Amino acid sequence: MMSLERSYRYTRALLLGLGAVLVAGCAVDKAGCDPAAVKYQGFLTKLSCDLSGSYDARAEDQQLALEQARKNRDELQQAVLDLEAQQRQVKQGLTVQKARRDRLVASLNATLDQIDQLNRDNTQLQQQVQAARQELKELESMPAGTVSASQQARIQSLRQEIETLRSMLP
């Protein structure tokens, strides 16, 4: 009887050991141990995932992915803040440019008014003043941030023309 009981214990231990090996061998990869995928699996599959460390490995992978997503979010937020700061600077620069242009136009208009007042009887000079006023209005109507090299040349040409007209004054 004693040997039968010993044989039974030995067989039982062997079967438990073999069962543990089989359980450990099933679904040991992280992908196969997705809790959503093994939700309806048997007890042995879940036990295998737990014993193999696949659940822990998936949790670590997801934690790393979460940290990376947070890092990406922070970088994107910083990029948005940087772009907003650049936009404010550009807007301020355009405001400054517009103010300079408005001062220049006012100064040139004052000069043209002075030339116009002093030379009412000179029709040729009046025509030149009128042409300069027209060009000045065209330049004034341009948006502040669109001053190109050709427009800068037109402004310079208009300034020289007005200076030439001013030099004609008595």
Backbone torsions as a table, in degrees:
resi	resn	phi	psi	omega
1	MET	NA	-37.7	-178.7
2	MET	-63.3	-39.4	-178.5
3	SER	-73.9	-30.1	176.1
4	LEU	-67.0	-40.2	178.2
5	GLU	-67.2	-40.8	178.5
6	ARG	-65.1	-42.4	178.5
7	SER	-62.6	-40.6	178.8
8	TYR	-62.9	-44.4	179.7
9	ARG	-64.3	-43.3	179.7
10	TYR	-62.1	-45.3	179.6
11	THR	-64.5	-42.6	178.8
12	ARG	-61.4	-45.4	178.7
13	ALA	-63.0	-41.1	179.0
14	LEU	-63.6	-44.0	178.8
15	LEU	-65.5	-40.4	177.2
16	LEU	-64.3	-42.5	177.9
17	GLY	-64.1	-44.6	177.7
18	LEU	-63.7	-39.7	177.5
19	GLY	-63.3	-41.0	178.5
20	ALA	-64.1	-40.3	178.2
21	VAL	-64.4	-43.1	178.9
22	LEU	-65.3	-41.1	178.9
23	VAL	-64.6	-41.5	-179.3
24	ALA	-68.1	-26.5	-178.3
25	GLY	-82.8	-15.9	-177.5
26	CYS	-87.0	134.4	171.8
27	ALA	48.2	52.1	-178.7
28	VAL	-91.0	-6.8	178.8
29	ASP	-84.3	154.9	-176.0
30	LYS	-64.0	-39.3	-177.8
31	ALA	-65.5	-36.3	-179.9
32	GLY	-76.2	-10.1	-178.5
33	CYS	-109.5	29.4	174.5
34	ASP	-67.5	123.5	-177.4
35	PRO	-54.6	-33.1	178.2
36	ALA	-69.2	-33.3	-178.0
37	ALA	-78.5	-35.2	-177.4
38	VAL	-95.6	10.3	-177.7
39	LYS	-57.0	-40.8	-176.8
40	TYR	-104.1	12.6	178.1
41	GLN	-81.1	172.8	-177.8
42	GLY	-78.7	173.4	-179.7
43	PHE	-60.5	-39.9	-176.7
44	LEU	-65.9	-38.7	178.4
45	THR	-64.7	-44.2	178.8
46	LYS	-64.7	-40.9	178.4
47	LEU	-64.1	-41.2	178.8
48	SER	-61.4	-44.0	179.1
49	CYS	-62.9	-38.8	-179.0
50	ASP	-70.9	-45.0	-178.3
51	LEU	-69.1	-32.7	-177.6
52	SER	-77.5	-13.0	-179.4
53	GLY	86.2	7.8	-178.7
54	SER	-66.5	-36.8	177.0
55	TYR	-60.7	-45.5	-180.0
56	ASP	-64.3	-41.0	179.9
57	ALA	-63.9	-40.7	177.1
58	ARG	-63.7	-41.5	179.7
59	ALA	-62.9	-41.6	178.0
60	GLU	-64.9	-42.6	178.5
61	ASP	-61.1	-42.9	-179.5
62	GLN	-69.5	-33.8	176.4
63	GLN	-64.9	-42.1	176.8
64	LEU	-63.3	-41.4	178.4
65	ALA	-64.1	-38.9	178.1
66	LEU	-64.9	-43.6	178.3
67	GLU	-62.7	-40.2	178.1
68	GLN	-65.6	-40.8	178.6
69	ALA	-64.2	-39.7	177.1
70	ARG	-65.2	-41.0	178.2
71	LYS	-62.4	-44.7	177.8
72	ASN	-61.8	-41.5	178.3
73	ARG	-61.0	-44.9	179.8
74	ASP	-62.8	-41.1	178.2
75	GLU	-64.2	-41.4	178.3
76	LEU	-65.9	-40.1	177.5
77	GLN	-62.8	-40.7	178.5
78	GLN	-66.0	-39.7	177.7
79	ALA	-62.5	-40.0	177.8
80	VAL	-64.0	-43.7	178.5
81	LEU	-62.2	-41.2	178.2
82	ASP	-63.3	-43.3	179.1
83	LEU	-64.5	-39.0	178.1
84	GLU	-64.9	-39.7	178.0
85	ALA	-64.6	-42.4	177.5
86	GLN	-63.2	-39.7	179.6
87	GLN	-63.4	-41.3	177.3
88	ARG	-63.1	-40.9	179.5
89	GLN	-64.8	-41.9	179.0
90	VAL	-63.6	-42.4	180.0
91	LYS	-63.2	-42.1	177.4
92	GLN	-64.8	-40.1	178.3
93	GLY	-62.6	-40.6	177.9
94	LEU	-66.1	-37.1	178.0
95	THR	-64.2	-42.8	178.1
96	VAL	-64.4	-43.9	178.5
97	GLN	-60.4	-42.7	-179.5
98	LYS	-64.9	-40.7	178.8
99	ALA	-63.7	-42.2	177.4
100	ARG	-62.2	-45.1	-179.7
101	ARG	-62.4	-42.4	179.8
102	ASP	-63.4	-39.4	177.3
103	ARG	-65.3	-42.2	179.1
104	LEU	-62.8	-45.6	-179.9
105	VAL	-62.8	-42.4	178.8
106	ALA	-62.2	-42.6	179.4
107	SER	-64.4	-44.7	179.8
108	LEU	-66.6	-38.1	176.4
109	ASN	-64.0	-39.7	177.6
110	ALA	-62.7	-42.3	178.5
111	THR	-64.0	-43.0	178.4
112	LEU	-64.4	-37.8	176.5
113	ASP	-62.6	-42.1	179.4
114	GLN	-63.3	-45.5	179.3
115	ILE	-63.6	-40.9	-179.3
116	ASP	-63.6	-43.1	-179.2
117	GLN	-65.8	-39.6	-175.4
118	LEU	-80.0	-18.3	-175.0
119	ASN	-130.1	51.6	-179.7
120	ARG	-65.3	-28.2	-175.4
121	ASP	-88.5	-10.7	-178.4
122	ASN	-92.4	99.5	-175.1
123	THR	-67.1	-37.3	179.1
124	GLN	-63.6	-43.7	178.4
125	LEU	-65.8	-38.1	178.3
126	GLN	-62.6	-38.8	178.5
127	GLN	-65.8	-41.1	178.5
128	GLN	-65.3	-40.4	178.3
129	VAL	-63.2	-43.3	179.7
130	GLN	-62.5	-42.7	178.2
131	ALA	-63.5	-41.0	178.5
132	ALA	-64.7	-40.1	177.9
133	ARG	-62.0	-43.1	-179.4
134	GLN	-61.9	-45.2	179.4
135	GLU	-65.9	-37.2	177.9
136	LEU	-63.7	-39.5	177.1
137	LYS	-64.3	-39.0	178.2
138	GLU	-63.8	-43.4	179.1
139	LEU	-66.9	-35.9	-179.1
140	GLU	-68.7	-30.8	-177.7
141	SER	-78.8	-10.1	178.8
142	MET	-71.7	144.1	175.0
143	PRO	-60.2	150.3	-173.4
144	ALA	-62.2	-35.1	-174.8
145	GLY	-90.4	9.3	-174.3
146	THR	-109.2	28.6	-178.9
147	VAL	-79.9	109.5	179.6
148	SER	-97.7	179.3	-179.4
149	ALA	-63.9	-39.3	179.7
150	SER	-68.1	-35.7	177.0
151	GLN	-69.0	-37.4	175.8
152	GLN	-61.4	-40.0	178.7
153	ALA	-64.8	-39.7	177.4
154	ARG	-63.6	-41.0	178.4
155	ILE	-63.0	-45.2	179.2
156	GLN	-62.8	-42.3	178.6
157	SER	-62.5	-42.4	178.4
158	LEU	-64.4	-40.7	177.0
159	ARG	-60.4	-45.4	-179.9
160	GLN	-64.1	-39.3	178.8
161	GLU	-63.0	-43.0	178.9
162	ILE	-67.2	-37.9	176.8
163	GLU	-64.7	-36.7	176.6
164	THR	-64.2	-43.3	177.4
165	LEU	-63.9	-38.5	179.3
166	ARG	-65.3	-37.2	-180.0
167	SER	-67.5	-20.6	178.0
168	MET	-77.1	-14.1	-179.7
169	LEU	-65.7	147.2	179.0
170	PRO	-71.1	NA	NA
